[in-house]
Amino acid sequence: MQDSGLVADACNTVQRPSVLLAAFVVSCAFAGSASAAGNPFGVTVVRFSSQSTPAQMRSYVAAAGGVVIADLSAIDALAVVPRSAAFNARLASNRSVTALFQDTLLEGDRSTDGVGGTGRWNGPGSGDTGAVADPWNALFQWDDERMNVSTAWQRTTGDHSIAVAVVDTGVQANHRELKGVLDSSLGGNFIPCNDLKALFGLGFIDRAGLRDCHDGDFEGHGTWVASRIAGALNGVASNGVAPGVRIGSYKVLAAGLGGLSSWILSGLVAACSDPRIDVVNMSIEGYMDPFDPSSVQDYLLFTDAVDYCLSRGVPVFAAAGNQHVRVDRVALTLGGRQLVGVGRVSAGDEGIATVSPGSASIGDYDLRGWLSVPGGVPGVTMVSATANAIGAAPADVPLRWQDHVGARDQLAYYSNYGSRVDLAAPGGARRYEIPGYDGGAGDVLHGGWGSFGGLAADGLICQDPFAGSIFNSACFKDRGDGYGWLQGTSMATPNAAGAAALVLSAQPDLRGRPAALVQRLADTAKRSIVNYMGPNDAANTAPALNGTPCGTGFCHVDQTHPIAFADAYGAGLVDAGAAVGS
């Protein structure tokens, strides 16, 4: 892992230290550690006393020589670019200012889980596929069967009055799975490109990596998430869990870069400020150092944003993360505030993230004691990821599963786990339930091992020769629209959020009651699964399949010491049919 920022939870198939998702690229939850050093624009977050009005906040900033680029006044903060050398000193003397700290960049961490290969998949066939609704569902969308979605649909496919906010890389509005689903009156673009261009010039922000300044999705992650929640039941291709509900797109992550915390939280606060939003999905992953003063303040800002959402009756579902570390639920004092339900990475060996073979040390993978965001923020519903099944690997794969082949709904080999996990949902995983560097060419996602959904055909996931290859997302086009398989807690989160949307559609008395909604999902979750997946194996120093050494350990999964049920699944695997009820 790079010490760089927040990421979209999940792209553990491609190493791109500057993307923010919780998927894996095939997984994709922006994963990364938060770092103010990765803030190329010098953005500073200013926190004010609760007695300060938004107008007063802006006047204080202007008087000190700063320019506001993100409005977080609903939680007593503004994101600012200082334009005076005396800016900090002037604000520090203002009694209405309670904190001043560098914003953090949440970057993507697509670790090298895969192997080489650039071949493309042509898809299951193009053109009309028949009169039966969404025919690829039966072929590829095993997620729905595991969550008992068809039973839920006997009562509702989702009410159009329900809206889910996708806080992500944006959404491709003209994708056929999202026509009539994406509500353009909701959301917006929270990346302040125009302000940053005016302050620094186009050349500077381009060199800093900010090239995604337009509406829409130029990564593919947000489109995939939206299609998994509410992809249209339109008789072709695939569908979402709750195809009757609406999606609001809150673009906070720039393709190839990620996003500052202030961008992410501006989108989150805006979503929760809109009374039409019922559920928030954040397929984003990051880690913050509790001993770094700026990270502490940033974490508290996340905490206040989540509290704001909950106070307005909006639940926040977020990715558990894709580093395969244990995240404990702890009480903690940060910045003089006592917090309960904090997700903190284990201080022991289970706090070491999956190490890429060939690494010289575990230093870049050491997350011990760090705080998970946003999934581990108090009040957030943290979702771990499960695999389809453990596929049988050929005998020339030394680190294949020898026992438990065929076991379904196992904790995915990349998914975080621990007492902080609230729920589990399908997130997909490679065929052999081991990293690609251990499984080789047959350890694929396509064909029903990964989680299937719509992608932005011109986005980075599809256009990157490696990420879009048959070994990874196997991105293909059907009548101009992109589709593919991803894996990650980024994929599990929209499955859970989609189930939540179905529950709200069937039981409107739960609208505006986040705790009661999550409790309903927990009470009805599946608990009959036996998990065999273990943690990262500290003692196994065997090389990867291609001979790349693993002298550090932690490259491979432990297949003999299974993670306990509650740590793997929380309350259990989401059961949409049972949660909706008859």
GUROVO-246338 format. One record per residue (C-alpha): residue number from 0; residue in three letters; x, y, z. Coordinates in steps of 0.2 Angstrom, whole numbers, plus 5000, padded with zeros to 4 digits. Each point is the difference from the previous one (the first is absolute). Example, Ala and Ser with C-alpha at 12.3 -4.5 7.8 and 13.67 -1.06 7.14 Angstrom:
REC    n  res    c1    c2    c3
REC    0  ALA  5062  4978  5039
REC    1  SER  5006  5017  4997
***
This chain:
REC    n  res    c1    c2    c3
REC    0  MET  5000  5000  5000
REC    1  GLN  5006  5017  4996
REC    2  ASP  4999  5013  5014
REC    3  SER  4989  5011  4990
REC    4  GLY  4982  5002  5003
REC    5  LEU  4982  4994  4998
REC    6  VAL  4995  4989  4987
REC    7  ALA  4985  4992  4992
REC    8  ASP  4999  4984  5009
REC    9  ALA  5006  4988  4990
REC   10  CYS  5011  4999  4986
REC   11  ASN  5012  4987  5005
REC   12  THR  5004  4994  4984
REC   13  VAL  5010  5014  4993
REC   14  GLN  5013  5010  5010
REC   15  ARG  4995  5018  4997
REC   16  PRO  5005  5010  5015
REC   17  SER  4989  5014  4995
REC   18  VAL  4982  4994  4998
REC   19  LEU  4987  5000  5013
REC   20  LEU  4988  4986  5000
REC   21  ALA  4996  4984  5010
REC   22  ALA  5000  4988  4986
REC   23  PHE  5014  4990  4994
REC   24  VAL  5000  5004  4982
REC   25  VAL  4993  4987  5000
REC   26  SER  4997  5004  5017
REC   27  CYS  5000  5018  5002
REC   28  ALA  4997  5009  5017
REC   29  PHE  5011  5015  5000
REC   30  ALA  5013  4994  5012
REC   31  GLY  5014  5010  5007
REC   32  SER  5007  5009  5015
REC   33  ALA  4997  5018  5003
REC   34  SER  5014  5012  4998
REC   35  ALA  5000  5019  5000
REC   36  ALA  5016  4999  4990
REC   37  GLY  4990  4993  4986
REC   38  ASN  4989  5016  4999
REC   39  PRO  5008  5009  4985
REC   40  PHE  4989  5016  5002
REC   41  GLY  5004  5005  5018
REC   42  VAL  4982  4999  5005
REC   43  THR  4997  5003  5018
REC   44  VAL  4985  4996  5010
REC   45  VAL  4994  5013  5012
REC   46  ARG  4988  4995  5014
REC   47  PHE  4989  5013  5009
REC   48  SER  4990  5000  5016
REC   49  SER  4982  4995  4999
REC   50  GLN  4995  5018  5003
REC   51  SER  5007  5006  4984
REC   52  THR  4989  5003  4985
REC   53  PRO  5005  4995  4982
REC   54  ALA  5001  5018  4996
REC   55  GLN  5011  5003  5015
REC   56  MET  5011  4985  4995
REC   57  ARG  5003  5007  4983
REC   58  SER  5004  5017  5006
REC   59  TYR  5013  4994  5012
REC   60  VAL  5008  4990  4986
REC   61  ALA  5000  5015  4987
REC   62  ALA  5007  5012  5013
REC   63  ALA  5014  4988  5004
REC   64  GLY  5004  4998  4981
REC   65  GLY  4992  4984  4995
REC   66  VAL  4989  4994  4986
REC   67  VAL  4986  4987  5005
REC   68  ILE  4999  4985  4988
REC   69  ALA  4989  4989  5009
REC   70  ASP  4985  5004  5012
REC   71  LEU  4999  4989  5015
REC   72  SER  4991  5013  5011
REC   73  ALA  4986  4988  5004
REC   74  ILE  5014  4991  5011
REC   75  ASP  5008  5017  5005
REC   76  ALA  5015  4999  4987
REC   77  LEU  5006  5007  4984
REC   78  ALA  5013  4994  4988
REC   79  VAL  5012  5014  4995
REC   80  VAL  5015  5004  4989
REC   81  PRO  5011  5012  5010
REC   82  ARG  5006  5015  4989
REC   83  SER  5009  5009  5013
REC   84  ALA  5016  4995  5010
REC   85  ALA  4991  5007  5016
REC   86  PHE  4984  4990  4997
REC   87  ASN  5003  4987  5014
REC   88  ALA  5006  5013  5013
REC   89  ARG  4985  5011  4996
REC   90  LEU  4988  4986  5002
REC   91  ALA  5009  4992  5015
REC   92  SER  4996  5017  5010
REC   93  ASN  4982  4999  4996
REC   94  ARG  4990  4993  5015
REC   95  SER  4987  4993  4988
REC   96  VAL  5012  4988  4992
REC   97  THR  5002  4984  5009
REC   98  ALA  5012  4990  4988
REC   99  LEU  5011  5003  4985
REC  100  PHE  5007  4985  4991
REC  101  GLN  5006  4994  4983
REC  102  ASP  4987  4991  4989
REC  103  THR  5005  4982  4996
REC  104  LEU  5000  4991  4983
REC  105  LEU  4991  4984  4999
REC  106  GLU  5009  4990  4987
REC  107  GLY  4996  4984  4991
REC  108  ASP  5010  4985  5005
REC  109  ARG  4998  4986  4987
REC  110  SER  5013  4988  5006
REC  111  THR  5009  4988  4989
REC  112  ASP  4988  4985  5003
REC  113  GLY  5000  4995  4981
REC  114  VAL  5012  4994  4987
REC  115  GLY  5004  5006  4983
REC  116  GLY  4988  4998  4985
REC  117  THR  4991  5012  4989
REC  118  GLY  4988  4989  4990
REC  119  ARG  4982  5006  4999
REC  120  TRP  4983  4990  5002
REC  121  ASN  4987  5003  4987
REC  122  GLY  4985  4998  5012
REC  123  PRO  4986  4987  5000
REC  124  GLY  4992  5007  4984
REC  125  SER  4994  5016  4993
REC  126  GLY  4984  5006  4994
REC  127  ASP  4983  4996  5007
REC  128  THR  5001  4985  5012
REC  129  GLY  4981  4995  5001
REC  130  ALA  4984  5006  5008
REC  131  VAL  5005  4994  5018
REC  132  ALA  5005  5014  5011
REC  133  ASP  5018  5003  5002
REC  134  PRO  5006  4983  4994
REC  135  TRP  5018  5001  5006
REC  136  ASN  4994  5000  5018
REC  137  ALA  4998  4982  5000
REC  138  LEU  5017  4997  4992
REC  139  PHE  5011  5012  5010
REC  140  GLN  4991  5009  5014
REC  141  TRP  5002  4986  5013
REC  142  ASP  4999  5014  5013
REC  143  ASP  4981  5002  4999
REC  144  GLU  4998  4981  5003
REC  145  ARG  5011  5001  5016
REC  146  MET  4990  5015  5006
REC  147  ASN  4983  4992  4996
REC  148  VAL  4996  5015  4990
REC  149  SER  4986  4991  4989
REC  150  THR  4990  4997  5016
REC  151  ALA  5001  5018  5005
REC  152  TRP  4994  5004  4982
REC  153  GLN  4984  4991  5003
REC  154  ARG  4996  5015  5011
REC  155  THR  5010  5014  4992
REC  156  THR  5013  5004  4988
REC  157  GLY  5002  5017  5008
REC  158  ASP  4990  5015  5001
REC  159  HIS  5004  5015  4989
REC  160  SER  4998  5011  5015
REC  161  ILE  5016  4993  5008
REC  162  ALA  5016  5007  4995
REC  163  VAL  5018  4994  5003
REC  164  ALA  5015  5012  5000
REC  165  VAL  5015  4993  4991
REC  166  VAL  5015  5009  5007
REC  167  ASP  5013  4995  4988
REC  168  THR  5009  5004  4983
REC  169  GLY  4984  5006  4991
REC  170  VAL  4987  4990  4990
REC  171  GLN  4999  4998  4981
REC  172  ALA  4982  5007  4998
REC  173  ASN  4997  4992  4982
REC  174  HIS  5004  4982  5005
REC  175  ARG  4985  4990  4995
REC  176  GLU  5000  4992  5017
REC  177  LEU  4998  5017  5008
REC  178  LYS  4988  5009  4989
REC  179  GLY  4985  5005  5010
REC  180  VAL  5009  4995  5016
REC  181  LEU  5013  5014  5002
REC  182  ASP  4990  5016  5006
REC  183  SER  5010  5015  4993
REC  184  SER  4991  5011  5013
REC  185  LEU  5010  4991  5014
REC  186  GLY  5018  5002  5003
REC  187  GLY  5014  5009  4990
REC  188  ASN  5018  5002  4998
REC  189  PHE  5010  5004  5016
REC  190  ILE  5017  5001  4992
REC  191  PRO  5004  5018  5000
REC  192  CYS  5009  5001  4984
REC  193  ASN  4994  5017  4994
REC  194  ASP  5007  5008  5017
REC  195  LEU  5016  4990  4999
REC  196  LYS  5003  5005  4982
REC  197  ALA  4996  5019  5004
REC  198  LEU  5013  4999  5014
REC  199  PHE  5014  4989  4993
REC  200  GLY  4997  4999  4981
REC  201  LEU  4995  4985  4989
REC  202  GLY  5018  4995  4998
REC  203  PHE  5004  4998  5019
REC  204  ILE  4984  4990  5004
REC  205  ASP  5004  4989  4985
REC  206  ARG  5017  4997  5006
REC  207  ALA  4993  4996  5017
REC  208  GLY  4990  4986  4993
REC  209  LEU  4983  5009  4999
REC  210  ARG  4994  4997  4983
REC  211  ASP  4982  4994  5003
REC  212  CYS  4990  5016  5002
REC  213  HIS  4984  4996  4990
REC  214  ASP  4984  4992  5006
REC  215  GLY  4998  4982  4997
REC  216  ASP  5011  4985  5004
REC  217  PHE  5018  4999  4992
REC  218  GLU  5005  4986  5012
REC  219  GLY  4985  4987  4999
REC  220  HIS  4999  4997  5018
REC  221  GLY  4985  5011  5004
REC  222  THR  4991  4994  4985
REC  223  TRP  5002  4982  5006
REC  224  VAL  4994  5004  5017
REC  225  ALA  4985  5009  4994
REC  226  SER  4995  4985  4988
REC  227  ARG  5002  4988  5014
REC  228  ILE  4989  5009  5012
REC  229  ALA  4986  5005  4987
REC  230  GLY  5004  4994  4982
REC  231  ALA  4984  5000  4990
REC  232  LEU  4989  4985  4998
REC  233  ASN  4999  5003  4982
REC  234  GLY  5000  4983  4992
REC  235  VAL  5019  5001  4994
REC  236  ALA  5017  4997  5008
REC  237  SER  5000  5001  5019
REC  238  ASN  4990  5008  5014
REC  239  GLY  5003  5008  5017
REC  240  VAL  4994  4994  5017
REC  241  ALA  4986  5013  5001
REC  242  PRO  4996  5005  4982
REC  243  GLY  4985  5010  5005
REC  244  VAL  5010  5013  5010
REC  245  ARG  5009  5016  4995
REC  246  ILE  5019  5004  5000
REC  247  GLY  5007  5017  5004
REC  248  SER  5018  5002  4995
REC  249  TYR  5012  5009  5011
REC  250  LYS  5017  5001  4991
REC  251  VAL  5014  5002  5012
REC  252  LEU  5014  4990  4993
REC  253  ALA  5010  5005  4984
REC  254  ALA  5005  4986  4989
REC  255  GLY  5018  4995  5002
REC  256  LEU  5002  5012  5015
REC  257  GLY  4988  4997  5014
REC  258  GLY  4993  5014  5011
REC  259  LEU  5003  5011  5014
REC  260  SER  4991  4997  5016
REC  261  SER  4991  5016  4998
REC  262  TRP  4993  4995  4983
REC  263  ILE  4994  4984  5006
REC  264  LEU  4992  5007  5016
REC  265  SER  4992  5015  4990
REC  266  GLY  4991  4986  4989
REC  267  LEU  4995  4990  5015
REC  268  VAL  4993  5016  5010
REC  269  ALA  4991  5006  4984
REC  270  ALA  4992  4982  4998
REC  271  CYS  4994  5000  5018
REC  272  SER  4994  5018  4999
REC  273  ASP  4988  4995  4986
REC  274  PRO  4984  4993  5008
REC  275  ARG  4997  4990  4984
REC  276  ILE  5016  4989  5004
REC  277  ASP  4996  4984  5010
REC  278  VAL  5016  4990  5000
REC  279  VAL  5019  5005  4997
REC  280  ASN  5012  4987  4991
REC  281  MET  5019  5004  5003
REC  282  SER  5010  4987  4991
REC  283  ILE  5016  5009  5006
REC  284  GLU  5014  4994  5011
REC  285  GLY  5014  5009  5010
REC  286  TYR  5010  4999  5015
REC  287  MET  5006  5014  5012
REC  288  ASP  5014  5001  5013
REC  289  PRO  4992  5004  5017
REC  290  PHE  5017  5007  5005
REC  291  ASP  5001  5013  4987
REC  292  PRO  4991  5016  5005
REC  293  SER  4993  5004  4983
REC  294  SER  4993  4983  4997
REC  295  VAL  4992  5001  5017
REC  296  GLN  4991  5016  4995
REC  297  ASP  4995  4992  4983
REC  298  TYR  4993  4985  5009
REC  299  LEU  4990  5011  5011
REC  300  LEU  4993  5009  4985
REC  301  PHE  4995  4983  4993
REC  302  THR  4992  4996  5017
REC  303  ASP  4990  5016  5000
REC  304  ALA  4994  4998  4982
REC  305  VAL  4994  4982  5004
REC  306  ASP  4991  5007  5016
REC  307  TYR  4992  5013  4989
REC  308  CYS  4993  4987  4988
REC  309  LEU  4994  4989  5014
REC  310  SER  4991  5015  5008
REC  311  ARG  4991  5003  4984
REC  312  GLY  4994  4982  4999
REC  313  VAL  5012  4994  4986
REC  314  PRO  5010  4984  5003
REC  315  VAL  5018  4999  4992
REC  316  PHE  5006  4983  4993
REC  317  ALA  5019  4999  4997
REC  318  ALA  5013  4988  4995
REC  319  ALA  5009  4990  5013
REC  320  GLY  5016  5001  4989
REC  321  ASN  5011  4988  4990
REC  322  GLN  5016  4999  5009
REC  323  HIS  4995  4983  5009
REC  324  VAL  5004  5008  5017
REC  325  ARG  4990  4998  5016
REC  326  VAL  4991  5016  5005
REC  327  ASP  4995  5000  5018
REC  328  ARG  4985  5010  5008
REC  329  VAL  5007  5011  5014
REC  330  ALA  4997  5015  5011
REC  331  LEU  5012  5013  4997
REC  332  THR  5004  5018  5005
REC  333  LEU  5005  5011  4986
REC  334  GLY  5003  5018  5001
REC  335  GLY  4993  5001  5017
REC  336  ARG  4984  4991  4994
REC  337  GLN  4994  4983  5006
REC  338  LEU  4994  4989  4985
REC  339  VAL  4992  4983  5001
REC  340  GLY  4999  4988  4985
REC  341  VAL  5017  5005  4992
REC  342  GLY  5007  4988  4987
REC  343  ARG  5018  4998  5004
REC  344  VAL  5012  4988  4991
REC  345  SER  5007  4987  5012
REC  346  ALA  5017  5003  5008
REC  347  GLY  5006  4983  4997
REC  348  ASP  5005  4990  4985
REC  349  GLU  4982  5001  4993
REC  350  GLY  5003  5018  4998
REC  351  ILE  5012  4997  4985
REC  352  ALA  4991  5002  4983
REC  353  THR  5003  4987  4986
REC  354  VAL  5018  5002  4995
REC  355  SER  5004  5000  4981
REC  356  PRO  5013  4987  4996
REC  357  GLY  5017  5007  4997
REC  358  SER  4998  5014  5013
REC  359  ALA  5016  5003  5010
REC  360  SER  4991  5003  5017
REC  361  ILE  4982  5001  5008
REC  362  GLY  5003  5019  5003
REC  363  ASP  4988  5006  4986
REC  364  TYR  4987  4987  5006
REC  365  ASP  5000  5004  5018
REC  366  LEU  4983  5006  5006
REC  367  ARG  5001  4995  5018
REC  368  GLY  4991  5012  5011
REC  369  TRP  4993  5011  4986
REC  370  LEU  4982  5005  4998
REC  371  SER  4989  4995  4986
REC  372  VAL  4990  5013  4991
REC  373  PRO  4986  5002  4996
REC  374  GLY  4995  4982  5004
REC  375  GLY  5007  5000  5017
REC  376  VAL  4992  5017  5005
REC  377  PRO  4988  4998  5014
REC  378  GLY  4982  4998  4994
REC  379  VAL  5005  4994  4983
REC  380  THR  4994  4983  4994
REC  381  MET  5016  4991  4996
REC  382  VAL  4998  4986  4986
REC  383  SER  5012  4986  4997
REC  384  ALA  5000  4990  4984
REC  385  THR  4997  4982  4996
REC  386  ALA  5005  4989  4985
REC  387  ASN  4989  4989  4989
REC  388  ALA  5009  4984  5004
REC  389  ILE  5017  4992  5002
REC  390  GLY  5004  4994  4982
REC  391  ALA  5010  4985  4997
REC  392  ALA  5018  5005  4994
REC  393  PRO  5011  4988  4990
REC  394  ALA  5014  4990  5008
REC  395  ASP  5014  5011  4994
REC  396  VAL  4993  5014  5011
REC  397  PRO  5010  4996  5017
REC  398  LEU  4990  5012  5011
REC  399  ARG  4983  4995  4994
REC  400  TRP  4987  4995  5012
REC  401  GLN  5001  4981  5004
REC  402  ASP  4985  4999  5012
REC  403  HIS  4983  5009  4999
REC  404  VAL  5000  5002  4981
REC  405  GLY  4983  5005  4995
REC  406  ALA  4996  5008  5016
REC  407  ARG  4989  5015  4997
REC  408  ASP  4998  5018  5007
REC  409  GLN  5018  4999  5008
REC  410  LEU  5007  5016  5006
REC  411  ALA  5009  5007  4985
REC  412  TYR  5019  4998  5000
REC  413  TYR  5003  5019  5000
REC  414  SER  4986  5006  5011
REC  415  ASN  5003  5008  5017
REC  416  TYR  4992  4992  5015
REC  417  GLY  4999  5002  5018
REC  418  SER  4988  5005  5014
REC  419  ARG  4996  5017  4991
REC  420  VAL  4992  4991  4986
REC  421  ASP  4981  5002  5000
REC  422  LEU  4994  4990  4985
REC  423  ALA  5006  4990  4986
REC  424  ALA  4995  5000  4982
REC  425  PRO  5006  4992  4984
REC  426  GLY  5015  5009  4993
REC  427  GLY  5007  4987  4988
REC  428  ALA  5017  4992  5000
REC  429  ARG  5012  4991  4988
REC  430  ARG  4995  4983  4995
REC  431  TYR  5012  4991  5012
REC  432  GLU  4998  5012  5015
REC  433  ILE  5018  5004  5000
REC  434  PRO  5009  5015  4993
REC  435  GLY  5004  5000  4981
REC  436  TYR  5018  4999  5003
REC  437  ASP  4997  4983  5009
REC  438  GLY  4987  4993  4988
REC  439  GLY  5006  5004  4983
REC  440  ALA  4991  5002  4984
REC  441  GLY  4985  4990  5005
REC  442  ASP  4997  5011  5016
REC  443  VAL  4988  5011  4991
REC  444  LEU  4985  5011  5004
REC  445  HIS  4989  4999  4985
REC  446  GLY  4987  4987  4997
REC  447  GLY  4992  5001  5017
REC  448  TRP  5014  5001  5013
REC  449  GLY  5002  5019  5001
REC  450  SER  4984  5011  5003
REC  451  PHE  4993  5005  4983
REC  452  GLY  4993  5018  4995
REC  453  GLY  5000  5014  4989
REC  454  LEU  5016  5010  4996
REC  455  ALA  5004  5016  4992
REC  456  ALA  5007  4994  4983
REC  457  ASP  5012  5014  4998
REC  458  GLY  5005  5000  5018
REC  459  LEU  5017  4995  5007
REC  460  ILE  4995  4983  5006
REC  461  CYS  4995  4995  4982
REC  462  GLN  5013  5010  4991
REC  463  ASP  5015  4994  5010
REC  464  PRO  5007  4985  4991
REC  465  PHE  5004  4991  5016
REC  466  ALA  4984  5005  5010
REC  467  GLY  4989  4996  4985
REC  468  SER  5008  4984  4996
REC  469  ILE  4992  4983  5000
REC  470  PHE  5010  4996  5016
REC  471  ASN  4993  5015  5009
REC  472  SER  4983  5009  4997
REC  473  ALA  4998  4992  4982
REC  474  CYS  4992  5016  4995
REC  475  PHE  4989  4998  4984
REC  476  LYS  4988  5011  4991
REC  477  ASP  4982  4995  4995
REC  478  ARG  4992  5013  4989
REC  479  GLY  5012  5013  5005
REC  480  ASP  4998  4998  5019
REC  481  GLY  5014  4993  5011
REC  482  TYR  4998  4985  5012
REC  483  GLY  5012  4990  5010
REC  484  TRP  5005  4990  5016
REC  485  LEU  5007  5009  5015
REC  486  GLN  5004  4993  5017
REC  487  GLY  5001  5010  5017
REC  488  THR  4992  5006  5015
REC  489  SER  4995  5014  4988
REC  490  MET  4989  4987  4991
REC  491  ALA  4993  4993  5017
REC  492  THR  4994  5018  5006
REC  493  PRO  4988  5003  4986
REC  494  ASN  4993  4983  5002
REC  495  ALA  4996  5004  5018
REC  496  ALA  4994  5018  4995
REC  497  GLY  4989  4993  4987
REC  498  ALA  4992  4988  5013
REC  499  ALA  4998  5014  5011
REC  500  ALA  4990  5010  4987
REC  501  LEU  4989  4985  4997
REC  502  VAL  4996  4999  5019
REC  503  LEU  4996  5019  5000
REC  504  SER  4989  4997  4985
REC  505  ALA  4990  4986  5009
REC  506  GLN  5000  5007  5017
REC  507  PRO  4999  5019  4999
REC  508  ASP  4999  5002  5018
REC  509  LEU  5019  4997  5001
REC  510  ARG  5003  5015  4989
REC  511  GLY  5010  5013  5010
REC  512  ARG  5004  4987  5014
REC  513  PRO  5018  4994  4995
REC  514  ALA  5003  4989  5016
REC  515  ALA  4983  4991  4998
REC  516  LEU  5004  4997  4981
REC  517  VAL  5017  4993  5003
REC  518  GLN  4993  4990  5015
REC  519  ARG  4987  4992  4988
REC  520  LEU  5014  4995  4988
REC  521  ALA  5010  4993  5014
REC  522  ASP  4986  4990  5008
REC  523  THR  4995  4992  4984
REC  524  ALA  5018  4996  4993
REC  525  LYS  5006  4983  4996
REC  526  ARG  5010  4992  5014
REC  527  SER  5001  4982  4994
REC  528  ILE  5017  5002  4990
REC  529  VAL  5016  4992  5006
REC  530  ASN  5015  5011  4996
REC  531  TYR  5016  4991  4996
REC  532  MET  5010  5016  4994
REC  533  GLY  5014  5004  5011
REC  534  PRO  5011  5016  5002
REC  535  ASN  5016  5005  4991
REC  536  ASP  5013  4986  5004
REC  537  ALA  5015  5008  5008
REC  538  ALA  5010  4984  5000
REC  539  ASN  4997  4995  4982
REC  540  THR  5015  5006  4990
REC  541  ALA  4997  4990  4984
REC  542  PRO  5002  5009  4984
REC  543  ALA  4986  5005  4989
REC  544  LEU  4995  4988  4985
REC  545  ASN  5012  5008  4989
REC  546  GLY  5015  4999  5012
REC  547  THR  5000  5018  5007
REC  548  PRO  5006  4998  5018
REC  549  CYS  4990  5004  5015
REC  550  GLY  5013  5002  5013
REC  551  THR  4989  5011  5011
REC  552  GLY  4986  4988  5003
REC  553  PHE  4982  5007  4999
REC  554  CYS  4999  4997  4981
REC  555  HIS  4988  4985  5001
REC  556  VAL  4984  4995  5010
REC  557  ASP  5001  4989  5015
REC  558  GLN  4988  4985  4995
REC  559  THR  5001  4991  5017
REC  560  HIS  4995  5013  5013
REC  561  PRO  4983  5006  4995
REC  562  ILE  4994  5017  5005
REC  563  ALA  4985  4999  5012
REC  564  PHE  4983  5003  4993
REC  565  ALA  4996  5016  5009
REC  566  ASP  5016  5008  4994
REC  567  ALA  4998  4994  4982
REC  568  TYR  4981  5004  4998
REC  569  GLY  4995  5011  5015
REC  570  ALA  4982  4996  5003
REC  571  GLY  5000  4990  4984
REC  572  LEU  4998  5000  4981
REC  573  VAL  4986  5012  4994
REC  574  ASP  4984  4991  4996
REC  575  ALA  4989  5012  4990
REC  576  GLY  4985  4988  5000
REC  577  ALA  4999  4998  5018
REC  578  ALA  5004  5018  5004
REC  579  VAL  4986  5006  4989
REC  580  GLY  4987  4987  5007
REC  581  SER  4984  4994  4993
***
